[in-house]
Every structure is written in structure tokens, then in C-alpha cells.
Amino acid sequence: MPTPADLVARLRATARERRATRPRGPELASVEDLSGPGGLALRRYRPAAGHRPLLVFLHGGGFVFCNLDTHDRTCRRIALACDVDVLAVDYRLAPEHPHPAAVVDATAVLRRVRPAAVAGDSAGGFLAAAACLALRDEGGPLPAVQALICPNTDLTLTQPSIAEKGTGHGLDADALTVFVEAFVPDPADRPAASPLHAEDLSGLPAALVVTAEHDPLRDEGDAYARRLAEAGVPVRHRCEPGLEHGFIQGMDLTDPTAAAAHERVFADLRDLVHATA
């Protein structure tokens, strides 16, 4: 029986191997590695010369794996399709750096660069949402847009889709349990750490929330979109039919349904960011 540490090590190795087999993504005017707050590794993607809105991107990976390289193609495609500069963040990973380290990292980058938008997939969606809440609470400038793709929002793992879709759909409930335990070891701390359980969601950036029908995280993403709307936040929300968790990461290469969903995400993101720039 593999231990949680074994699972994390295997996932990190698999992510590196998968990255090596995927196409590079579109060529851009420039791709530059930078150093951010606290020495964080950042990577800036510019689709062309000249000024354009900045989007900070926070990668997924269950809080425990993935990095700038695993999401390089995704960032390149967002930059080109949405006509934005993308700044990707290599935030600290659990279990070496449990909560709130990754939230602190994401918030520090947003505070420094003051982007037009912040986006993330899966765990990155959690970090985007949590960083926006942190900035709102401290009274600092907020991005105009938050884009959450298949986001974690409830670390208690109690939403119905966890059981309904937690086996046989790419992301298993057992793996989610390992991720959450690595990120927030004490179960008593998980509700307070979860954006879905925040008492007040008012005053947050306009949101794009995209979930997937066969994703264990579907219900918590849908619920977060509803709560944002109820708090008066402008929300553009849909659940993509027939798709699984992580569809934004390379599934367009083999699945026309995922490719079409990518184009919808890019169109929405471009529209929202440029409308507020």
C-alpha cells in the first residue's frame, strides 16, 4: 500500500514525464523567467510587443505537485488566445510547505504586480479565490477578474460530487484526501481555510467559474459561483458537460469536446479582462 509520501513522489514524477510528451505550445514574442517576492520563481509570457493587461496564473496540482513547466503550454495558450501577458507563479508546495504558505505566496505576487486578473485551475483556483479574499480583507487593491477553472473551494470534501464522481473519473476521492491532508493537516482548520465557507463573499472581483460534469470538485465550484452571485459579485458560470477534472490541461489534444471547452474559457476570459482593462 503506497504511503501519502509515495503518492506525492509518484505524482511529481508523472507530471514531469507528461510534460515531456506534450507539445510546447505556441511561440510568443517573449517568455522570461523572473524572481518574485521571497525569491519565488515566476515566468512571464508576452504574446506580442506593447502593453496589454496582466493575468497572474496559479497552476493546479493538488497543492503538492506541478510547477511552471507542467503548465507552460496552458500559459502560452492563454496569453495568445486572450491577448494578455501571463505571469505564472511557482508557489510553495505541500507537504513541505503546508497552508497558508501557498496562499501567502499568491497574495504577495498579486499585491506586488496588481494584475487585471488572476486565474487558476484546480488547486490554483483555490489559491486565486483565497488570495482575493485575503486582499479584500486587508483593504488592498484587487484584480478586476478572478477566473476559477475546476476549482477546489471546500477542503472539508463533503460536497455530494466527491462521492458521486470520486472513482473512475480521473481524479479520485482518495487522492483528494491525501492532497488536503498534506495541505491542511488538521481537519479542524479546513473549514476556515476554505473559500466556500467564508462568511462574506461581497466585494470580490468579477468571477468566471467553470466546472466539469464528471469532476469530484464540481459541486463545490458550482456552490462557490452561487454564493458569489448571492453576495452581489458579477459571475459568469457554467458546468461543461461530459468533461472530467483537469480538462484545461492538455485534454484538447485528444478530445474535441475539451478543445471546444477551451475555446469557451479563452473567449470568456478575454472578454472579461479586456472589458475591465
HELIX and SHEET records of a PDB file:
HELIX    1   1 PRO A    4  THR A   21  1                                  18    
HELIX    2   2 PRO A   37  GLY A   39  5                                   3    
HELIX    3   3 ASP A   72  CYS A   82  1                                  11    
HELIX    4   4 ALA A  101  VAL A  113  1                                  13    
HELIX    5   5 ALA A  123  GLU A  138  1                                  16    
HELIX    6   6 PRO A  160  GLU A  164  1                                   5    
HELIX    7   7 ALA A  173  PHE A  183  1                                  11    
HELIX    8   8 PRO A  187  ASP A  189  5                                   3    
HELIX    9   9 ARG A  190  ALA A  193  1                                   4    
HELIX   10  10 PRO A  195  HIS A  197  5                                   3    
HELIX   11  11 ARG A  218  GLU A  230  1                                  13    
HELIX   12  12 MET A  251  LEU A  253  5                                   3    
HELIX   13  13 PRO A  256  THR A  276  1                                  21    
SHEET    1   A 8 SER A  30  SER A  35  0                                        
SHEET    2   A 8 ALA A  41  ARG A  46 -1                                        
SHEET    3   A 8 ASP A  85  ASP A  90 -1                                        
SHEET    4   A 8 LEU A  54  LEU A  58  1                                        
SHEET    5   A 8 ALA A 117  ASP A 121  1                                        
SHEET    6   A 8 VAL A 145  ILE A 149  1                                        
SHEET    7   A 8 ALA A 206  HIS A 214  1                                        
SHEET    8   A 8 VAL A 235  GLU A 244  1                                        
END                                                                             
